[in-house]
């Protein structure tokens, strides 16, 4: 069989891209509130966890800009306006679209007008709903102590309503692909919003099976451990190198506790976990602690310092790449999974008072 030359292969690749890539046009007007209109727009394509530079578009003396992007599918771009500070915005562009996006730029860019793109209309609505929270976040670092206390109080009052408004907004627009990106604002509270992620996934998976955000939601949901399901087994090394198995604790109520020595909230929760262990260890309760540490000595020291007396401490010392964390879909710590004597999940992410109440319910006290 004859070998295909490198140059011929490059021709094939180039031809393939030419045949399937399509053009999309983005244009609009940028108004700088405190600076001259002259400037530029730096465009980066989002590919997985990487940003790939695509283009730099000059803004003319009247504030107008225009660019043509070659894309094969709906594509997310991270965009920065210059001159400005290090604030970014997003473009979500679909092949063959002609999109008008107008901005005002003060300290950061504000999308003021959208034409020709349902995705960007939905994004604009999301930004508007989150605007007051974002303003508080931006003000906080430079505020004095008195104002910081005021901001904290305002945030506590405003945050739940904002989150609920965004949730309802996503549900209203779940068939719009942009919702798969917007819903990532709930990633730190994934367990709480599982049904929202399911709604978005189910609305988009058939039409956009290859979109990276839809695929990420689908994969994460498949890894999610639901109440009533069997807890996957964990087999990892103890600090002494002994292989410990979660399944060896079958017959006991077990709290799987994901934590790390470097995690402040975990360390503050540990005294409560110790108290519950002392109270219920003779009644069939056990703790299986999974550390997301990468420094073995720090892990061992934290176990000793926090008086974590139980035997079952494990880690693969891979930080956020922990196999157990990936298996259980853990994206933030502390995180807990409570399982019954048969190994089925009873509850997730119970801490503090909530965990105490659940333990009293289980053991009849």
C-alpha positions as a LaTeX table, in Angstrom:
\begin{tabular}{lrrr}
\hline
Residue & $x$ (\AA) & $y$ (\AA) & $z$ (\AA) \\
\hline
Unk1 & 0.00 & 0.00 & 0.00 \\
Unk2 & 1.32 & 3.43 & $-0.92$ \\
Unk3 & 1.84 & 5.98 & 1.84 \\
Unk4 & 0.04 & 9.33 & 1.61 \\
Unk5 & 2.55 & 12.17 & 1.67 \\
Unk6 & 2.45 & 14.74 & 4.47 \\
Unk7 & 1.79 & 17.56 & 2.00 \\
Unk8 & $-1.13$ & 15.69 & 0.44 \\
Unk9 & $-2.56$ & 14.98 & 3.88 \\
Unk10 & $-2.41$ & 18.69 & 4.73 \\
Unk11 & $-4.32$ & 19.42 & 1.53 \\
Unk12 & $-7.01$ & 16.94 & 2.60 \\
Unk13 & $-7.25$ & 18.52 & 6.05 \\
Unk14 & $-7.44$ & 22.02 & 4.59 \\
Unk15 & $-10.10$ & 20.93 & 2.10 \\
Unk16 & $-12.11$ & 19.25 & 4.88 \\
Unk17 & $-12.08$ & 22.42 & 6.99 \\
Unk18 & $-12.99$ & 24.56 & 3.98 \\
Unk19 & $-15.95$ & 22.34 & 3.13 \\
Unk20 & $-17.38$ & 22.26 & 6.63 \\
Unk21 & $-16.41$ & 25.60 & 8.15 \\
Unk22 & $-19.00$ & 28.33 & 7.74 \\
Unk23 & $-18.85$ & 32.06 & 8.23 \\
Unk24 & $-20.62$ & 34.09 & 10.88 \\
Unk25 & $-20.53$ & 37.87 & 11.15 \\
Unk26 & $-20.43$ & 39.88 & 14.34 \\
Unk27 & $-20.63$ & 43.66 & 14.24 \\
Unk28 & $-21.72$ & 46.52 & 16.42 \\
Unk29 & $-20.77$ & 49.71 & 18.17 \\
Unk30 & $-18.63$ & 50.24 & 21.27 \\
Unk31 & $-18.94$ & 53.38 & 23.39 \\
Unk32 & $-16.17$ & 54.05 & 25.89 \\
Unk33 & $-17.50$ & 56.15 & 28.78 \\
Unk34 & $-14.16$ & 57.41 & 30.12 \\
Unk35 & $-11.74$ & 56.78 & 27.27 \\
Unk36 & $-11.39$ & 57.52 & 23.55 \\
Unk37 & $-13.40$ & 55.33 & 21.22 \\
Unk38 & $-10.27$ & 54.01 & 19.52 \\
Unk39 & $-9.39$ & 50.53 & 20.64 \\
Unk40 & $-9.70$ & 46.89 & 19.69 \\
Unk41 & $-11.48$ & 43.67 & 20.57 \\
Unk42 & $-9.44$ & 40.54 & 21.31 \\
Unk43 & $-11.34$ & 37.34 & 20.52 \\
Unk44 & $-10.47$ & 33.91 & 21.98 \\
Unk45 & $-12.28$ & 30.67 & 21.22 \\
Unk46 & $-13.12$ & 28.38 & 24.13 \\
Unk47 & $-11.86$ & 24.85 & 23.53 \\
Unk48 & $-12.31$ & 22.69 & 26.59 \\
Unk49 & $-10.36$ & 24.44 & 29.35 \\
Unk50 & $-8.22$ & 26.39 & 26.91 \\
Unk51 & $-8.53$ & 29.78 & 25.21 \\
Unk52 & $-7.31$ & 29.88 & 21.61 \\
Unk53 & $-6.66$ & 33.36 & 20.11 \\
Unk54 & $-8.76$ & 33.86 & 16.97 \\
Unk55 & $-8.71$ & 37.52 & 15.98 \\
Unk56 & $-8.10$ & 41.11 & 17.06 \\
Unk57 & $-10.66$ & 43.52 & 15.64 \\
Unk58 & $-10.01$ & 47.26 & 15.42 \\
Unk59 & $-12.71$ & 49.65 & 16.64 \\
Unk60 & $-12.85$ & 52.64 & 14.31 \\
Unk61 & $-13.07$ & 56.33 & 15.22 \\
Unk62 & $-16.89$ & 56.16 & 15.36 \\
Unk63 & $-16.87$ & 53.13 & 17.66 \\
Unk64 & $-17.86$ & 50.62 & 14.97 \\
Unk65 & $-16.38$ & 47.16 & 14.61 \\
Unk66 & $-17.00$ & 44.15 & 12.38 \\
Unk67 & $-15.49$ & 40.67 & 12.13 \\
Unk68 & $-16.10$ & 37.43 & 10.27 \\
Unk69 & $-15.55$ & 34.15 & 12.13 \\
Unk70 & $-15.15$ & 30.73 & 10.53 \\
Unk71 & $-16.85$ & 28.09 & 12.67 \\
Unk72 & $-18.17$ & 24.57 & 12.15 \\
Unk73 & $-20.74$ & 24.57 & 14.96 \\
Unk74 & $-22.15$ & 26.91 & 17.65 \\
Unk75 & $-19.06$ & 28.31 & 19.34 \\
Unk76 & $-18.30$ & 30.18 & 22.55 \\
Unk77 & $-15.78$ & 33.02 & 22.48 \\
Unk78 & $-14.19$ & 34.94 & 25.35 \\
Unk79 & $-13.84$ & 38.60 & 24.37 \\
Unk80 & $-11.77$ & 41.41 & 25.88 \\
Unk81 & $-12.09$ & 45.10 & 25.02 \\
Unk82 & $-8.92$ & 47.23 & 24.82 \\
Unk83 & $-8.28$ & 49.76 & 26.28 \\
Unk84 & $-10.04$ & 48.55 & 29.41 \\
Unk85 & $-9.21$ & 46.64 & 32.54 \\
Unk86 & $-9.06$ & 42.86 & 32.64 \\
Unk87 & $-12.81$ & 42.43 & 32.27 \\
Unk88 & $-14.23$ & 40.03 & 29.71 \\
Unk89 & $-17.54$ & 39.17 & 28.11 \\
Unk90 & $-18.76$ & 36.27 & 26.00 \\
Unk91 & $-19.96$ & 35.76 & 22.45 \\
Unk92 & $-21.92$ & 32.69 & 21.46 \\
Unk93 & $-21.95$ & 32.50 & 17.68 \\
Unk94 & $-23.85$ & 30.12 & 15.38 \\
Unk95 & $-22.73$ & 29.40 & 11.79 \\
Unk96 & $-24.28$ & 31.71 & 9.14 \\
Unk97 & $-25.50$ & 34.18 & 11.78 \\
Unk98 & $-25.19$ & 37.93 & 11.38 \\
Unk99 & $-25.18$ & 39.28 & 14.91 \\
Unk100 & $-25.25$ & 42.89 & 16.10 \\
Unk101 & $-23.75$ & 43.39 & 19.57 \\
Unk102 & $-23.45$ & 46.91 & 20.98 \\
Unk103 & $-21.52$ & 47.71 & 24.16 \\
Unk104 & $-20.81$ & 50.45 & 26.64 \\
Unk105 & $-17.39$ & 50.17 & 28.28 \\
Unk106 & $-16.60$ & 51.91 & 31.57 \\
Unk107 & $-14.63$ & 49.74 & 33.97 \\
Unk108 & $-16.10$ & 46.65 & 32.28 \\
Unk109 & $-18.15$ & 46.04 & 29.10 \\
Unk110 & $-21.94$ & 46.14 & 29.29 \\
Unk111 & $-23.95$ & 44.55 & 26.47 \\
Unk112 & $-26.58$ & 47.16 & 25.60 \\
Unk113 & $-28.14$ & 45.81 & 22.40 \\
Unk114 & $-28.51$ & 42.47 & 20.60 \\
Unk115 & $-29.92$ & 41.69 & 17.16 \\
Unk116 & $-29.88$ & 38.47 & 15.19 \\
Unk117 & $-29.01$ & 35.98 & 17.95 \\
Unk118 & $-31.38$ & 34.30 & 20.36 \\
Unk119 & $-28.40$ & 32.90 & 22.27 \\
Unk120 & $-26.95$ & 36.34 & 22.92 \\
Unk121 & $-30.39$ & 37.73 & 23.82 \\
Unk122 & $-30.63$ & 35.04 & 26.50 \\
Unk123 & $-27.11$ & 35.84 & 27.69 \\
Unk124 & $-27.98$ & 39.53 & 27.95 \\
Unk125 & $-31.02$ & 38.66 & 30.06 \\
Unk126 & $-28.89$ & 36.52 & 32.37 \\
Unk127 & $-26.36$ & 39.34 & 32.84 \\
Unk128 & $-29.15$ & 41.76 & 33.71 \\
Unk129 & $-30.61$ & 39.39 & 36.31 \\
Unk130 & $-27.19$ & 38.91 & 37.91 \\
Unk131 & $-26.20$ & 42.58 & 37.64 \\
Unk132 & $-26.77$ & 43.64 & 41.27 \\
Unk133 & $-24.86$ & 40.66 & 42.67 \\
Unk134 & $-22.02$ & 41.34 & 40.25 \\
Unk135 & $-21.87$ & 45.01 & 41.29 \\
Unk136 & $-21.57$ & 44.01 & 44.96 \\
Unk137 & $-18.79$ & 41.53 & 44.12 \\
Unk138 & $-16.87$ & 44.20 & 42.23 \\
Unk139 & $-17.25$ & 46.81 & 44.96 \\
Unk140 & $-16.31$ & 44.57 & 47.90 \\
Unk141 & $-12.49$ & 44.29 & 47.47 \\
Unk142 & $-11.90$ & 48.08 & 47.61 \\
Unk143 & $-14.63$ & 48.97 & 50.15 \\
Unk144 & $-13.81$ & 50.11 & 53.69 \\
Unk145 & $-14.77$ & 47.94 & 56.67 \\
Unk146 & $-18.11$ & 49.68 & 57.26 \\
Unk147 & $-19.14$ & 49.35 & 53.62 \\
Unk148 & $-17.98$ & 45.72 & 53.53 \\
Unk149 & $-20.40$ & 44.87 & 56.34 \\
Unk150 & $-23.17$ & 46.64 & 54.44 \\
Unk151 & $-22.31$ & 44.72 & 51.27 \\
Unk152 & $-22.30$ & 41.41 & 53.13 \\
Unk153 & $-25.77$ & 42.13 & 54.50 \\
Unk154 & $-27.06$ & 43.20 & 51.07 \\
Unk155 & $-25.56$ & 40.08 & 49.50 \\
Unk156 & $-27.22$ & 37.73 & 52.01 \\
Unk157 & $-30.60$ & 39.31 & 51.29 \\
Unk158 & $-30.18$ & 39.52 & 47.52 \\
Unk159 & $-28.43$ & 36.26 & 46.67 \\
Unk160 & $-31.29$ & 33.72 & 47.20 \\
Unk161 & $-33.74$ & 35.75 & 45.12 \\
Unk162 & $-31.19$ & 36.26 & 42.36 \\
Unk163 & $-30.38$ & 32.55 & 42.22 \\
Unk164 & $-34.06$ & 31.65 & 42.05 \\
Unk165 & $-34.68$ & 34.25 & 39.31 \\
Unk166 & $-31.79$ & 32.87 & 37.26 \\
Unk167 & $-33.03$ & 29.32 & 37.76 \\
Unk168 & $-36.51$ & 30.22 & 36.48 \\
Unk169 & $-34.98$ & 32.17 & 33.60 \\
Unk170 & $-32.91$ & 29.15 & 32.54 \\
Unk171 & $-35.99$ & 26.92 & 32.65 \\
Unk172 & $-37.87$ & 29.42 & 30.46 \\
Unk173 & $-35.02$ & 29.29 & 27.93 \\
Unk174 & $-33.85$ & 25.70 & 28.34 \\
Unk175 & $-34.20$ & 24.97 & 24.61 \\
Unk176 & $-31.73$ & 27.76 & 23.79 \\
Unk177 & $-28.17$ & 26.42 & 23.65 \\
Unk178 & $-26.81$ & 29.34 & 25.68 \\
Unk179 & $-28.64$ & 27.91 & 28.72 \\
Unk180 & $-26.10$ & 25.03 & 28.81 \\
Unk181 & $-23.40$ & 27.65 & 29.41 \\
Unk182 & $-25.39$ & 29.85 & 31.80 \\
Unk183 & $-26.35$ & 26.93 & 34.05 \\
Unk184 & $-22.66$ & 26.48 & 34.92 \\
Unk185 & $-23.10$ & 29.40 & 37.35 \\
Unk186 & $-24.65$ & 26.78 & 39.67 \\
Unk187 & $-21.70$ & 24.36 & 39.45 \\
Unk188 & $-20.61$ & 24.94 & 43.06 \\
Unk189 & $-24.10$ & 23.88 & 44.19 \\
Unk190 & $-24.57$ & 21.13 & 41.62 \\
Unk191 & $-26.27$ & 18.68 & 43.99 \\
Unk192 & $-28.89$ & 21.28 & 44.90 \\
Unk193 & $-29.70$ & 22.03 & 41.27 \\
Unk194 & $-29.54$ & 18.54 & 39.73 \\
Unk195 & $-33.10$ & 18.78 & 38.41 \\
Unk196 & $-32.25$ & 22.06 & 36.66 \\
Unk197 & $-29.25$ & 20.48 & 34.94 \\
Unk198 & $-31.42$ & 17.54 & 33.92 \\
Unk199 & $-34.00$ & 19.87 & 32.39 \\
Unk200 & $-31.35$ & 21.67 & 30.35 \\
Unk201 & $-29.67$ & 18.43 & 29.27 \\
Unk202 & $-32.96$ & 16.81 & 28.22 \\
Unk203 & $-34.01$ & 19.90 & 26.25 \\
Unk204 & $-30.74$ & 20.10 & 24.27 \\
Unk205 & $-29.10$ & 16.68 & 24.04 \\
Unk206 & $-30.91$ & 15.56 & 20.88 \\
Unk207 & $-30.27$ & 18.74 & 18.91 \\
Unk208 & $-26.75$ & 19.44 & 20.22 \\
Unk209 & $-25.18$ & 16.07 & 21.17 \\
Unk210 & $-21.64$ & 17.30 & 20.39 \\
Unk211 & $-21.74$ & 20.68 & 22.14 \\
Unk212 & $-19.08$ & 20.70 & 24.85 \\
Unk213 & $-21.34$ & 22.20 & 27.52 \\
Unk214 & $-24.24$ & 19.85 & 26.81 \\
Unk215 & $-21.84$ & 16.90 & 26.85 \\
Unk216 & $-20.30$ & 18.08 & 30.13 \\
Unk217 & $-23.73$ & 18.29 & 31.76 \\
Unk218 & $-24.68$ & 14.84 & 30.47 \\
Unk219 & $-21.43$ & 13.27 & 31.67 \\
Unk220 & $-21.67$ & 14.93 & 35.07 \\
Unk221 & $-25.25$ & 13.77 & 35.55 \\
Unk222 & $-24.28$ & 10.21 & 34.65 \\
Unk223 & $-21.67$ & 10.32 & 37.41 \\
Unk224 & $-24.04$ & 11.83 & 39.96 \\
Unk225 & $-24.85$ & 9.64 & 42.92 \\
Unk226 & $-28.56$ & 9.85 & 43.70 \\
Unk227 & $-30.34$ & 9.08 & 46.96 \\
Unk228 & $-31.44$ & 5.45 & 46.97 \\
Unk229 & $-28.71$ & 4.30 & 44.61 \\
Unk230 & $-25.91$ & 1.96 & 45.61 \\
Unk231 & $-22.76$ & 3.81 & 46.64 \\
Unk232 & $-19.87$ & 2.92 & 44.31 \\
Unk233 & $-17.01$ & 1.19 & 46.07 \\
Unk234 & $-13.87$ & 3.13 & 46.94 \\
Unk235 & $-10.54$ & 1.30 & 47.30 \\
Unk236 & $-7.60$ & 3.50 & 48.30 \\
Unk237 & $-4.49$ & 3.60 & 50.43 \\
Unk238 & $-4.43$ & 4.67 & 54.07 \\
Unk239 & $-1.56$ & 6.84 & 55.35 \\
Unk240 & 0.24 & 3.57 & 56.19 \\
Unk241 & $-0.21$ & 2.20 & 52.66 \\
Unk242 & $-2.96$ & $-0.27$ & 53.60 \\
Unk243 & $-5.69$ & $-0.82$ & 51.01 \\
Unk244 & $-9.02$ & 0.14 & 52.58 \\
Unk245 & $-12.39$ & $-0.59$ & 50.99 \\
Unk246 & $-15.63$ & 1.25 & 51.56 \\
Unk247 & $-17.50$ & $-2.01$ & 50.93 \\
Unk248 & $-15.76$ & $-3.61$ & 53.94 \\
Unk249 & $-17.92$ & $-1.36$ & 56.13 \\
Unk250 & $-21.15$ & $-2.93$ & 54.89 \\
Unk251 & $-23.47$ & $-3.49$ & 57.85 \\
Unk252 & $-22.77$ & $-0.05$ & 59.28 \\
Unk253 & $-24.14$ & 3.41 & 58.59 \\
Unk254 & $-21.23$ & 5.22 & 56.93 \\
Unk255 & $-20.48$ & 8.87 & 56.35 \\
Unk256 & $-18.19$ & 9.30 & 53.34 \\
Unk257 & $-16.43$ & 12.59 & 54.06 \\
Unk258 & $-14.52$ & 14.32 & 51.25 \\
Unk259 & $-12.11$ & 16.83 & 52.75 \\
Unk260 & $-8.48$ & 18.07 & 52.70 \\
Unk261 & $-5.96$ & 19.56 & 55.10 \\
Unk262 & $-5.88$ & 22.78 & 53.03 \\
Unk263 & $-9.68$ & 23.21 & 53.09 \\
Unk264 & $-10.65$ & 25.76 & 55.77 \\
Unk265 & $-14.39$ & 24.92 & 55.82 \\
Unk266 & $-13.51$ & 21.21 & 56.11 \\
Unk267 & $-11.27$ & 21.82 & 59.10 \\
Unk268 & $-13.94$ & 23.95 & 60.77 \\
Unk269 & $-16.49$ & 21.15 & 60.25 \\
Unk270 & $-14.21$ & 18.43 & 61.65 \\
Unk271 & $-15.05$ & 19.02 & 65.36 \\
Unk272 & $-18.71$ & 18.36 & 64.59 \\
Unk273 & $-17.82$ & 15.16 & 62.71 \\
Unk274 & $-15.66$ & 14.01 & 65.64 \\
Unk275 & $-18.52$ & 14.68 & 68.06 \\
Unk276 & $-20.94$ & 12.58 & 66.00 \\
Unk277 & $-18.41$ & 9.77 & 65.68 \\
Unk278 & $-17.93$ & 9.63 & 69.47 \\
Unk279 & $-21.68$ & 9.62 & 70.03 \\
Unk280 & $-22.66$ & 6.94 & 67.52 \\
Unk281 & $-19.57$ & 4.75 & 66.90 \\
Unk282 & $-20.83$ & 2.05 & 69.29 \\
Unk283 & $-24.25$ & 2.03 & 67.62 \\
Unk284 & $-23.12$ & 1.07 & 64.13 \\
Unk285 & $-21.77$ & 4.35 & 62.76 \\
Unk286 & $-18.49$ & 4.70 & 60.87 \\
Unk287 & $-16.69$ & 7.41 & 58.91 \\
Unk288 & $-14.78$ & 6.87 & 55.67 \\
Unk289 & $-12.66$ & 9.97 & 55.10 \\
Unk290 & $-11.40$ & 10.66 & 51.58 \\
Unk291 & $-8.72$ & 13.33 & 51.42 \\
Unk292 & $-8.09$ & 15.48 & 48.35 \\
Unk293 & $-4.63$ & 16.30 & 49.62 \\
Unk294 & $-1.48$ & 16.08 & 47.52 \\
Unk295 & 0.97 & 16.49 & 50.40 \\
Unk296 & 1.02 & 13.32 & 52.48 \\
Unk297 & 2.67 & 14.89 & 55.51 \\
Unk298 & 0.07 & 17.71 & 55.60 \\
Unk299 & $-2.71$ & 15.12 & 55.37 \\
Unk300 & $-1.31$ & 13.04 & 58.25 \\
Unk301 & $-0.72$ & 16.13 & 60.39 \\
Unk302 & $-4.30$ & 17.34 & 59.88 \\
Unk303 & $-5.67$ & 13.93 & 60.93 \\
Unk304 & $-3.66$ & 14.17 & 64.16 \\
Unk305 & $-4.32$ & 17.87 & 64.82 \\
Unk306 & $-8.08$ & 17.52 & 64.32 \\
Unk307 & $-8.25$ & 14.32 & 66.39 \\
Unk308 & $-9.87$ & 12.28 & 63.61 \\
Unk309 & $-9.73$ & 9.02 & 65.56 \\
Unk310 & $-11.35$ & 6.60 & 63.12 \\
Unk311 & $-9.26$ & 4.17 & 61.09 \\
Unk312 & $-10.71$ & 4.75 & 57.66 \\
Unk313 & $-8.63$ & 7.53 & 56.12 \\
Unk314 & $-7.75$ & 7.19 & 52.44 \\
Unk315 & $-6.28$ & 9.25 & 49.61 \\
Unk316 & $-4.51$ & 8.83 & 46.28 \\
Unk317 & $-2.87$ & 12.25 & 46.85 \\
Unk318 & $-4.08$ & 13.51 & 43.48 \\
Unk319 & $-5.77$ & 16.72 & 44.66 \\
Unk320 & $-8.82$ & 17.50 & 42.45 \\
Unk321 & $-7.88$ & 14.56 & 40.21 \\
Unk322 & $-8.78$ & 12.19 & 43.07 \\
Unk323 & $-10.33$ & 9.06 & 41.57 \\
Unk324 & $-12.90$ & 8.86 & 44.38 \\
Unk325 & $-13.90$ & 12.51 & 43.94 \\
Unk326 & $-14.40$ & 11.95 & 40.21 \\
Unk327 & $-16.36$ & 8.76 & 40.89 \\
Unk328 & $-18.75$ & 10.63 & 43.19 \\
Unk329 & $-18.90$ & 13.82 & 41.11 \\
Unk330 & $-17.37$ & 15.92 & 43.89 \\
Unk331 & $-16.50$ & 19.42 & 42.65 \\
Unk332 & $-16.26$ & 21.23 & 45.99 \\
Unk333 & $-15.39$ & 20.32 & 49.55 \\
Unk334 & $-16.42$ & 19.65 & 52.25 \\
Unk335 & $-18.77$ & 17.16 & 50.66 \\
Unk336 & $-20.47$ & 14.20 & 52.33 \\
Unk337 & $-22.42$ & 11.11 & 51.33 \\
Unk338 & $-24.33$ & 9.18 & 54.00 \\
Unk339 & $-25.00$ & 5.50 & 53.22 \\
Unk340 & $-27.07$ & 2.88 & 55.04 \\
Unk341 & $-26.08$ & $-0.61$ & 56.20 \\
Unk342 & $-26.81$ & $-2.07$ & 52.75 \\
Unk343 & $-24.61$ & 0.50 & 51.04 \\
Unk344 & $-27.38$ & 2.68 & 49.62 \\
Unk345 & $-27.18$ & 6.45 & 49.62 \\
Unk346 & $-29.39$ & 8.03 & 52.30 \\
Unk347 & $-28.43$ & 11.67 & 51.91 \\
Unk348 & $-25.78$ & 13.96 & 50.46 \\
Unk349 & $-23.92$ & 17.06 & 51.61 \\
Unk350 & $-25.28$ & 17.10 & 55.15 \\
Unk351 & $-23.16$ & 19.08 & 57.59 \\
Unk352 & $-23.50$ & 20.73 & 60.97 \\
Unk353 & $-26.99$ & 20.79 & 62.40 \\
Unk354 & $-28.53$ & 19.01 & 59.39 \\
Unk355 & $-26.20$ & 16.04 & 59.85 \\
Unk356 & $-26.92$ & 15.89 & 63.59 \\
Unk357 & $-30.67$ & 15.78 & 62.94 \\
Unk358 & $-30.26$ & 13.01 & 60.36 \\
Unk359 & $-28.17$ & 10.93 & 62.74 \\
Unk360 & $-30.79$ & 11.24 & 65.48 \\
Unk361 & $-33.41$ & 10.16 & 62.95 \\
Unk362 & $-31.41$ & 7.07 & 61.93 \\
Unk363 & $-30.47$ & 5.92 & 65.42 \\
Unk364 & $-33.79$ & 6.81 & 67.02 \\
Unk365 & $-32.60$ & 9.56 & 69.30 \\
\hline
\end{tabular}
